[in-house]
Amino acid sequence: MESALAQPVRLIEYPSDLSGCDSLQVGDRQLLYLRSQTDSTQFVVVLGFYAGQKEDVVTKDLIEPVHESGREEIACRLAPECGQAHIFFL
């Protein structure tokens, strides 16, 4: 018998310092990404959507990775911001 429950969302725990990240508003969600700082080979690492904070021993930001089905759309939305940079997703 198959489960009718939705798959749980996998969240990445990130140290509570997103000051180096750029962000892009996608609907009602905030997409976080990092751009390379070198001039030779430009690339972008898409962390995912900001999903709140978790208080453990230290405070951590929670990030929901971009699902496979939404990656092409996100890459197109980042193109004007990032030019011809290679885009990588976590």
C-alpha positions as CSV (number, residue, x, y, z in Angstrom):
1,M,0.0,0.0,0.0
2,E,1.5,3.4,-1.0
3,S,1.5,6.2,1.3
4,A,-0.6,9.2,0.4
5,L,1.5,11.5,2.6
6,A,3.6,14.2,1.0
7,Q,7.3,13.7,1.0
8,P,8.9,15.7,3.9
9,V,10.8,18.8,2.8
10,R,14.5,18.5,3.2
11,L,16.0,21.7,4.8
12,I,19.6,22.7,4.9
13,E,20.8,24.2,8.2
14,Y,23.1,27.2,7.5
15,P,25.0,29.3,10.1
16,S,22.9,32.3,10.9
17,D,24.9,34.7,8.7
18,L,23.4,35.2,5.3
19,S,24.9,38.6,4.8
20,G,27.1,37.4,1.9
21,C,24.1,36.1,0.0
22,D,22.2,37.8,-2.7
23,S,18.5,37.3,-2.9
24,L,15.7,37.3,-5.5
25,Q,12.0,37.5,-4.7
26,V,10.2,34.6,-6.3
27,G,6.5,34.9,-5.6
28,D,6.2,35.1,-1.9
29,R,9.5,33.4,-1.2
30,Q,13.1,34.7,-1.0
31,L,15.7,32.8,-3.1
32,L,19.2,32.9,-1.7
33,Y,22.3,32.6,-3.9
34,L,26.0,33.3,-3.9
35,R,28.0,34.8,-6.8
36,S,31.7,34.2,-7.4
37,Q,33.9,37.2,-6.7
38,T,36.5,36.4,-9.4
39,D,36.5,37.9,-12.9
40,S,37.9,34.8,-14.7
41,T,35.2,32.1,-14.4
42,Q,31.9,33.4,-13.1
43,F,29.5,31.1,-11.4
44,V,26.5,31.2,-9.1
45,V,25.5,28.7,-6.4
46,V,21.8,28.7,-5.6
47,L,21.3,27.8,-2.0
48,G,17.5,27.6,-2.1
49,F,14.5,29.4,-0.5
50,Y,14.8,30.9,3.0
51,A,12.6,28.9,5.3
52,G,13.0,30.5,8.7
53,Q,15.4,29.9,11.6
54,K,16.1,27.1,14.1
55,E,17.4,27.6,17.6
56,D,19.8,24.9,18.6
57,V,23.0,25.5,20.5
58,V,23.4,28.3,18.0
59,T,20.8,29.9,15.7
60,K,20.7,28.5,12.2
61,D,18.9,29.7,9.1
62,L,16.9,27.0,7.3
63,I,17.0,26.8,3.5
64,E,14.8,24.7,1.3
65,P,16.7,23.5,-1.8
66,V,15.1,24.2,-5.2
67,H,13.4,21.1,-6.6
68,E,14.5,19.7,-9.9
69,S,11.3,20.8,-11.6
70,G,11.9,24.4,-10.8
71,R,15.6,24.8,-11.6
72,E,15.2,25.8,-15.2
73,E,12.8,28.6,-14.3
74,I,15.1,29.8,-11.5
75,A,18.1,29.8,-13.9
76,C,16.1,32.0,-16.4
77,R,15.1,34.4,-13.6
78,L,18.8,34.7,-12.5
79,A,20.1,35.2,-16.1
80,P,19.5,39.0,-16.1
81,E,21.3,39.4,-12.7
82,C,24.2,37.0,-13.4
83,G,24.8,37.2,-17.1
84,Q,26.6,34.2,-18.6
85,A,27.7,32.7,-15.2
86,H,27.4,29.0,-14.7
87,I,24.6,28.2,-12.3
88,F,24.8,25.4,-9.7
89,F,22.1,24.2,-7.4
90,L,22.5,22.6,-3.9
